[in-house]
Amino acid sequence: MSKNDLPTYAIVELLIRLSSFNPTIGNYKDHYLNNENVIVKTAHGPVTLSQELIMRQFNEPEKITEHELKLIALQLN
């Protein structure tokens, strides 16, 4: 998968959802691939997300639970 194959708006949506649990996550600036992960450049520094999570946000966002989001957001400190 290339950078252009990833839906950018799904990344932005994830950042918004994650920021409700971790307000230090910044606004989206850019992203690039690093193996199976995506490094998202934000206004407050890089955030690493899995390609799988981004595609779940794109295809079935309702299946990402609040608990899962909270765990991810707290690891981003």
Phi and psi restraints in degrees (range 20) as a CNS / XPLOR table:
assign (resid 1 and name C) (resid 2 and name N)
       (resid 2 and name CA) (resid 2 and name C) 1.0 -103.2 20.0 2
assign (resid 2 and name N) (resid 2 and name CA)
       (resid 2 and name C) (resid 3 and name N) 1.0 168.1 20.0 2
assign (resid 2 and name C) (resid 3 and name N)
       (resid 3 and name CA) (resid 3 and name C) 1.0 -53.7 20.0 2
assign (resid 3 and name N) (resid 3 and name CA)
       (resid 3 and name C) (resid 4 and name N) 1.0 -42.0 20.0 2
assign (resid 3 and name C) (resid 4 and name N)
       (resid 4 and name CA) (resid 4 and name C) 1.0 -72.9 20.0 2
assign (resid 4 and name N) (resid 4 and name CA)
       (resid 4 and name C) (resid 5 and name N) 1.0 -14.9 20.0 2
assign (resid 4 and name C) (resid 5 and name N)
       (resid 5 and name CA) (resid 5 and name C) 1.0 -81.8 20.0 2
assign (resid 5 and name N) (resid 5 and name CA)
       (resid 5 and name C) (resid 6 and name N) 1.0 -16.8 20.0 2
assign (resid 5 and name C) (resid 6 and name N)
       (resid 6 and name CA) (resid 6 and name C) 1.0 -83.8 20.0 2
assign (resid 6 and name N) (resid 6 and name CA)
       (resid 6 and name C) (resid 7 and name N) 1.0 133.6 20.0 2
assign (resid 6 and name C) (resid 7 and name N)
       (resid 7 and name CA) (resid 7 and name C) 1.0 -74.5 20.0 2
assign (resid 7 and name N) (resid 7 and name CA)
       (resid 7 and name C) (resid 8 and name N) 1.0 108.7 20.0 2
assign (resid 7 and name C) (resid 8 and name N)
       (resid 8 and name CA) (resid 8 and name C) 1.0 -58.0 20.0 2
assign (resid 8 and name N) (resid 8 and name CA)
       (resid 8 and name C) (resid 9 and name N) 1.0 -38.5 20.0 2
assign (resid 8 and name C) (resid 9 and name N)
       (resid 9 and name CA) (resid 9 and name C) 1.0 -66.0 20.0 2
assign (resid 9 and name N) (resid 9 and name CA)
       (resid 9 and name C) (resid 10 and name N) 1.0 -27.0 20.0 2
assign (resid 9 and name C) (resid 10 and name N)
       (resid 10 and name CA) (resid 10 and name C) 1.0 -67.6 20.0 2
assign (resid 10 and name N) (resid 10 and name CA)
       (resid 10 and name C) (resid 11 and name N) 1.0 -36.7 20.0 2
assign (resid 10 and name C) (resid 11 and name N)
       (resid 11 and name CA) (resid 11 and name C) 1.0 -64.9 20.0 2
assign (resid 11 and name N) (resid 11 and name CA)
       (resid 11 and name C) (resid 12 and name N) 1.0 -45.1 20.0 2
assign (resid 11 and name C) (resid 12 and name N)
       (resid 12 and name CA) (resid 12 and name C) 1.0 -62.7 20.0 2
assign (resid 12 and name N) (resid 12 and name CA)
       (resid 12 and name C) (resid 13 and name N) 1.0 -42.9 20.0 2
assign (resid 12 and name C) (resid 13 and name N)
       (resid 13 and name CA) (resid 13 and name C) 1.0 -60.3 20.0 2
assign (resid 13 and name N) (resid 13 and name CA)
       (resid 13 and name C) (resid 14 and name N) 1.0 -42.2 20.0 2
assign (resid 13 and name C) (resid 14 and name N)
       (resid 14 and name CA) (resid 14 and name C) 1.0 -62.3 20.0 2
assign (resid 14 and name N) (resid 14 and name CA)
       (resid 14 and name C) (resid 15 and name N) 1.0 -43.3 20.0 2
assign (resid 14 and name C) (resid 15 and name N)
       (resid 15 and name CA) (resid 15 and name C) 1.0 -59.9 20.0 2
assign (resid 15 and name N) (resid 15 and name CA)
       (resid 15 and name C) (resid 16 and name N) 1.0 -41.1 20.0 2
assign (resid 15 and name C) (resid 16 and name N)
       (resid 16 and name CA) (resid 16 and name C) 1.0 -63.6 20.0 2
assign (resid 16 and name N) (resid 16 and name CA)
       (resid 16 and name C) (resid 17 and name N) 1.0 -46.5 20.0 2
assign (resid 16 and name C) (resid 17 and name N)
       (resid 17 and name CA) (resid 17 and name C) 1.0 -63.1 20.0 2
assign (resid 17 and name N) (resid 17 and name CA)
       (resid 17 and name C) (resid 18 and name N) 1.0 -43.2 20.0 2
assign (resid 17 and name C) (resid 18 and name N)
       (resid 18 and name CA) (resid 18 and name C) 1.0 -67.3 20.0 2
assign (resid 18 and name N) (resid 18 and name CA)
       (resid 18 and name C) (resid 19 and name N) 1.0 -33.8 20.0 2
assign (resid 18 and name C) (resid 19 and name N)
       (resid 19 and name CA) (resid 19 and name C) 1.0 -66.8 20.0 2
assign (resid 19 and name N) (resid 19 and name CA)
       (resid 19 and name C) (resid 20 and name N) 1.0 -18.8 20.0 2
assign (resid 19 and name C) (resid 20 and name N)
       (resid 20 and name CA) (resid 20 and name C) 1.0 -69.3 20.0 2
assign (resid 20 and name N) (resid 20 and name CA)
       (resid 20 and name C) (resid 21 and name N) 1.0 -21.0 20.0 2
assign (resid 20 and name C) (resid 21 and name N)
       (resid 21 and name CA) (resid 21 and name C) 1.0 -104.0 20.0 2
assign (resid 21 and name N) (resid 21 and name CA)
       (resid 21 and name C) (resid 22 and name N) 1.0 -19.9 20.0 2
assign (resid 21 and name C) (resid 22 and name N)
       (resid 22 and name CA) (resid 22 and name C) 1.0 -143.6 20.0 2
assign (resid 22 and name N) (resid 22 and name CA)
       (resid 22 and name C) (resid 23 and name N) 1.0 91.8 20.0 2
assign (resid 22 and name C) (resid 23 and name N)
       (resid 23 and name CA) (resid 23 and name C) 1.0 -67.1 20.0 2
assign (resid 23 and name N) (resid 23 and name CA)
       (resid 23 and name C) (resid 24 and name N) 1.0 -7.4 20.0 2
assign (resid 23 and name C) (resid 24 and name N)
       (resid 24 and name CA) (resid 24 and name C) 1.0 -80.7 20.0 2
assign (resid 24 and name N) (resid 24 and name CA)
       (resid 24 and name C) (resid 25 and name N) 1.0 -6.2 20.0 2
assign (resid 24 and name C) (resid 25 and name N)
       (resid 25 and name CA) (resid 25 and name C) 1.0 -70.6 20.0 2
assign (resid 25 and name N) (resid 25 and name CA)
       (resid 25 and name C) (resid 26 and name N) 1.0 128.6 20.0 2
assign (resid 25 and name C) (resid 26 and name N)
       (resid 26 and name CA) (resid 26 and name C) 1.0 -89.3 20.0 2
assign (resid 26 and name N) (resid 26 and name CA)
       (resid 26 and name C) (resid 27 and name N) 1.0 178.4 20.0 2
assign (resid 26 and name C) (resid 27 and name N)
       (resid 27 and name CA) (resid 27 and name C) 1.0 -73.6 20.0 2
assign (resid 27 and name N) (resid 27 and name CA)
       (resid 27 and name C) (resid 28 and name N) 1.0 149.5 20.0 2
assign (resid 27 and name C) (resid 28 and name N)
       (resid 28 and name CA) (resid 28 and name C) 1.0 -61.2 20.0 2
assign (resid 28 and name N) (resid 28 and name CA)
       (resid 28 and name C) (resid 29 and name N) 1.0 135.7 20.0 2
assign (resid 28 and name C) (resid 29 and name N)
       (resid 29 and name CA) (resid 29 and name C) 1.0 -120.3 20.0 2
assign (resid 29 and name N) (resid 29 and name CA)
       (resid 29 and name C) (resid 30 and name N) 1.0 -43.6 20.0 2
assign (resid 29 and name C) (resid 30 and name N)
       (resid 30 and name CA) (resid 30 and name C) 1.0 -170.9 20.0 2
assign (resid 30 and name N) (resid 30 and name CA)
       (resid 30 and name C) (resid 31 and name N) 1.0 174.3 20.0 2
assign (resid 30 and name C) (resid 31 and name N)
       (resid 31 and name CA) (resid 31 and name C) 1.0 -152.1 20.0 2
assign (resid 31 and name N) (resid 31 and name CA)
       (resid 31 and name C) (resid 32 and name N) 1.0 158.8 20.0 2
assign (resid 31 and name C) (resid 32 and name N)
       (resid 32 and name CA) (resid 32 and name C) 1.0 -149.6 20.0 2
assign (resid 32 and name N) (resid 32 and name CA)
       (resid 32 and name C) (resid 33 and name N) 1.0 159.0 20.0 2
assign (resid 32 and name C) (resid 33 and name N)
       (resid 33 and name CA) (resid 33 and name C) 1.0 -88.2 20.0 2
assign (resid 33 and name N) (resid 33 and name CA)
       (resid 33 and name C) (resid 34 and name N) 1.0 144.8 20.0 2
assign (resid 33 and name C) (resid 34 and name N)
       (resid 34 and name CA) (resid 34 and name C) 1.0 -142.8 20.0 2
assign (resid 34 and name N) (resid 34 and name CA)
       (resid 34 and name C) (resid 35 and name N) 1.0 89.9 20.0 2
assign (resid 34 and name C) (resid 35 and name N)
       (resid 35 and name CA) (resid 35 and name C) 1.0 61.1 20.0 2
assign (resid 35 and name N) (resid 35 and name CA)
       (resid 35 and name C) (resid 36 and name N) 1.0 -122.3 20.0 2
assign (resid 35 and name C) (resid 36 and name N)
       (resid 36 and name CA) (resid 36 and name C) 1.0 -88.4 20.0 2
assign (resid 36 and name N) (resid 36 and name CA)
       (resid 36 and name C) (resid 37 and name N) 1.0 -0.8 20.0 2
assign (resid 36 and name C) (resid 37 and name N)
       (resid 37 and name CA) (resid 37 and name C) 1.0 -108.0 20.0 2
assign (resid 37 and name N) (resid 37 and name CA)
       (resid 37 and name C) (resid 38 and name N) 1.0 161.3 20.0 2
assign (resid 37 and name C) (resid 38 and name N)
       (resid 38 and name CA) (resid 38 and name C) 1.0 -119.8 20.0 2
assign (resid 38 and name N) (resid 38 and name CA)
       (resid 38 and name C) (resid 39 and name N) 1.0 125.2 20.0 2
assign (resid 38 and name C) (resid 39 and name N)
       (resid 39 and name CA) (resid 39 and name C) 1.0 -93.8 20.0 2
assign (resid 39 and name N) (resid 39 and name CA)
       (resid 39 and name C) (resid 40 and name N) 1.0 116.4 20.0 2
assign (resid 39 and name C) (resid 40 and name N)
       (resid 40 and name CA) (resid 40 and name C) 1.0 -101.7 20.0 2
assign (resid 40 and name N) (resid 40 and name CA)
       (resid 40 and name C) (resid 41 and name N) 1.0 120.3 20.0 2
assign (resid 40 and name C) (resid 41 and name N)
       (resid 41 and name CA) (resid 41 and name C) 1.0 -82.3 20.0 2
assign (resid 41 and name N) (resid 41 and name CA)
       (resid 41 and name C) (resid 42 and name N) 1.0 126.6 20.0 2
assign (resid 41 and name C) (resid 42 and name N)
       (resid 42 and name CA) (resid 42 and name C) 1.0 -123.7 20.0 2
assign (resid 42 and name N) (resid 42 and name CA)
       (resid 42 and name C) (resid 43 and name N) 1.0 172.8 20.0 2
assign (resid 42 and name C) (resid 43 and name N)
       (resid 43 and name CA) (resid 43 and name C) 1.0 -62.7 20.0 2
assign (resid 43 and name N) (resid 43 and name CA)
       (resid 43 and name C) (resid 44 and name N) 1.0 -21.2 20.0 2
assign (resid 43 and name C) (resid 44 and name N)
       (resid 44 and name CA) (resid 44 and name C) 1.0 -112.0 20.0 2
assign (resid 44 and name N) (resid 44 and name CA)
       (resid 44 and name C) (resid 45 and name N) 1.0 14.7 20.0 2
assign (resid 44 and name C) (resid 45 and name N)
       (resid 45 and name CA) (resid 45 and name C) 1.0 118.5 20.0 2
assign (resid 45 and name N) (resid 45 and name CA)
       (resid 45 and name C) (resid 46 and name N) 1.0 177.3 20.0 2
assign (resid 45 and name C) (resid 46 and name N)
       (resid 46 and name CA) (resid 46 and name C) 1.0 -76.9 20.0 2
assign (resid 46 and name N) (resid 46 and name CA)
       (resid 46 and name C) (resid 47 and name N) 1.0 148.6 20.0 2
assign (resid 46 and name C) (resid 47 and name N)
       (resid 47 and name CA) (resid 47 and name C) 1.0 -129.3 20.0 2
assign (resid 47 and name N) (resid 47 and name CA)
       (resid 47 and name C) (resid 48 and name N) 1.0 130.6 20.0 2
assign (resid 47 and name C) (resid 48 and name N)
       (resid 48 and name CA) (resid 48 and name C) 1.0 -101.0 20.0 2
assign (resid 48 and name N) (resid 48 and name CA)
       (resid 48 and name C) (resid 49 and name N) 1.0 124.3 20.0 2
assign (resid 48 and name C) (resid 49 and name N)
       (resid 49 and name CA) (resid 49 and name C) 1.0 -127.1 20.0 2
assign (resid 49 and name N) (resid 49 and name CA)
       (resid 49 and name C) (resid 50 and name N) 1.0 151.0 20.0 2
assign (resid 49 and name C) (resid 50 and name N)
       (resid 50 and name CA) (resid 50 and name C) 1.0 -80.7 20.0 2
assign (resid 50 and name N) (resid 50 and name CA)
       (resid 50 and name C) (resid 51 and name N) 1.0 149.1 20.0 2
assign (resid 50 and name C) (resid 51 and name N)
       (resid 51 and name CA) (resid 51 and name C) 1.0 -60.5 20.0 2
assign (resid 51 and name N) (resid 51 and name CA)
       (resid 51 and name C) (resid 52 and name N) 1.0 -36.7 20.0 2
assign (resid 51 and name C) (resid 52 and name N)
       (resid 52 and name CA) (resid 52 and name C) 1.0 -60.4 20.0 2
assign (resid 52 and name N) (resid 52 and name CA)
       (resid 52 and name C) (resid 53 and name N) 1.0 -43.5 20.0 2
assign (resid 52 and name C) (resid 53 and name N)
       (resid 53 and name CA) (resid 53 and name C) 1.0 -64.7 20.0 2
assign (resid 53 and name N) (resid 53 and name CA)
       (resid 53 and name C) (resid 54 and name N) 1.0 -41.8 20.0 2
assign (resid 53 and name C) (resid 54 and name N)
       (resid 54 and name CA) (resid 54 and name C) 1.0 -62.4 20.0 2
assign (resid 54 and name N) (resid 54 and name CA)
       (resid 54 and name C) (resid 55 and name N) 1.0 -42.7 20.0 2
assign (resid 54 and name C) (resid 55 and name N)
       (resid 55 and name CA) (resid 55 and name C) 1.0 -69.7 20.0 2
assign (resid 55 and name N) (resid 55 and name CA)
       (resid 55 and name C) (resid 56 and name N) 1.0 -32.0 20.0 2
assign (resid 55 and name C) (resid 56 and name N)
       (resid 56 and name CA) (resid 56 and name C) 1.0 -65.3 20.0 2
assign (resid 56 and name N) (resid 56 and name CA)
       (resid 56 and name C) (resid 57 and name N) 1.0 -40.8 20.0 2
assign (resid 56 and name C) (resid 57 and name N)
       (resid 57 and name CA) (resid 57 and name C) 1.0 -61.4 20.0 2
assign (resid 57 and name N) (resid 57 and name CA)
       (resid 57 and name C) (resid 58 and name N) 1.0 -37.6 20.0 2
assign (resid 57 and name C) (resid 58 and name N)
       (resid 58 and name CA) (resid 58 and name C) 1.0 -70.6 20.0 2
assign (resid 58 and name N) (resid 58 and name CA)
       (resid 58 and name C) (resid 59 and name N) 1.0 -46.2 20.0 2
assign (resid 58 and name C) (resid 59 and name N)
       (resid 59 and name CA) (resid 59 and name C) 1.0 -90.1 20.0 2
assign (resid 59 and name N) (resid 59 and name CA)
       (resid 59 and name C) (resid 60 and name N) 1.0 -40.6 20.0 2
assign (resid 59 and name C) (resid 60 and name N)
       (resid 60 and name CA) (resid 60 and name C) 1.0 -146.9 20.0 2
assign (resid 60 and name N) (resid 60 and name CA)
       (resid 60 and name C) (resid 61 and name N) 1.0 67.7 20.0 2
assign (resid 60 and name C) (resid 61 and name N)
       (resid 61 and name CA) (resid 61 and name C) 1.0 -61.3 20.0 2
assign (resid 61 and name N) (resid 61 and name CA)
       (resid 61 and name C) (resid 62 and name N) 1.0 -27.5 20.0 2
assign (resid 61 and name C) (resid 62 and name N)
       (resid 62 and name CA) (resid 62 and name C) 1.0 -66.8 20.0 2
assign (resid 62 and name N) (resid 62 and name CA)
       (resid 62 and name C) (resid 63 and name N) 1.0 -16.7 20.0 2
assign (resid 62 and name C) (resid 63 and name N)
       (resid 63 and name CA) (resid 63 and name C) 1.0 -88.8 20.0 2
assign (resid 63 and name N) (resid 63 and name CA)
       (resid 63 and name C) (resid 64 and name N) 1.0 -2.3 20.0 2
assign (resid 63 and name C) (resid 64 and name N)
       (resid 64 and name CA) (resid 64 and name C) 1.0 -91.9 20.0 2
assign (resid 64 and name N) (resid 64 and name CA)
       (resid 64 and name C) (resid 65 and name N) 1.0 114.5 20.0 2
assign (resid 64 and name C) (resid 65 and name N)
       (resid 65 and name CA) (resid 65 and name C) 1.0 -80.5 20.0 2
assign (resid 65 and name N) (resid 65 and name CA)
       (resid 65 and name C) (resid 66 and name N) 1.0 160.1 20.0 2
assign (resid 65 and name C) (resid 66 and name N)
       (resid 66 and name CA) (resid 66 and name C) 1.0 -61.0 20.0 2
assign (resid 66 and name N) (resid 66 and name CA)
       (resid 66 and name C) (resid 67 and name N) 1.0 -39.0 20.0 2
assign (resid 66 and name C) (resid 67 and name N)
       (resid 67 and name CA) (resid 67 and name C) 1.0 -60.1 20.0 2
assign (resid 67 and name N) (resid 67 and name CA)
       (resid 67 and name C) (resid 68 and name N) 1.0 -45.5 20.0 2
assign (resid 67 and name C) (resid 68 and name N)
       (resid 68 and name CA) (resid 68 and name C) 1.0 -62.3 20.0 2
assign (resid 68 and name N) (resid 68 and name CA)
       (resid 68 and name C) (resid 69 and name N) 1.0 -44.7 20.0 2
assign (resid 68 and name C) (resid 69 and name N)
       (resid 69 and name CA) (resid 69 and name C) 1.0 -60.8 20.0 2
assign (resid 69 and name N) (resid 69 and name CA)
       (resid 69 and name C) (resid 70 and name N) 1.0 -43.0 20.0 2
assign (resid 69 and name C) (resid 70 and name N)
       (resid 70 and name CA) (resid 70 and name C) 1.0 -62.5 20.0 2
assign (resid 70 and name N) (resid 70 and name CA)
       (resid 70 and name C) (resid 71 and name N) 1.0 -44.1 20.0 2
assign (resid 70 and name C) (resid 71 and name N)
       (resid 71 and name CA) (resid 71 and name C) 1.0 -60.2 20.0 2
assign (resid 71 and name N) (resid 71 and name CA)
       (resid 71 and name C) (resid 72 and name N) 1.0 -43.9 20.0 2
assign (resid 71 and name C) (resid 72 and name N)
       (resid 72 and name CA) (resid 72 and name C) 1.0 -65.0 20.0 2
assign (resid 72 and name N) (resid 72 and name CA)
       (resid 72 and name C) (resid 73 and name N) 1.0 -47.5 20.0 2
assign (resid 72 and name C) (resid 73 and name N)
       (resid 73 and name CA) (resid 73 and name C) 1.0 -61.1 20.0 2
assign (resid 73 and name N) (resid 73 and name CA)
       (resid 73 and name C) (resid 74 and name N) 1.0 -39.5 20.0 2
assign (resid 73 and name C) (resid 74 and name N)
       (resid 74 and name CA) (resid 74 and name C) 1.0 -72.0 20.0 2
assign (resid 74 and name N) (resid 74 and name CA)
       (resid 74 and name C) (resid 75 and name N) 1.0 -25.0 20.0 2
assign (resid 74 and name C) (resid 75 and name N)
       (resid 75 and name CA) (resid 75 and name C) 1.0 -76.5 20.0 2
assign (resid 75 and name N) (resid 75 and name CA)
       (resid 75 and name C) (resid 76 and name N) 1.0 -14.1 20.0 2
assign (resid 75 and name C) (resid 76 and name N)
       (resid 76 and name CA) (resid 76 and name C) 1.0 -83.3 20.0 2
assign (resid 76 and name N) (resid 76 and name CA)
       (resid 76 and name C) (resid 77 and name N) 1.0 0.2 20.0 2
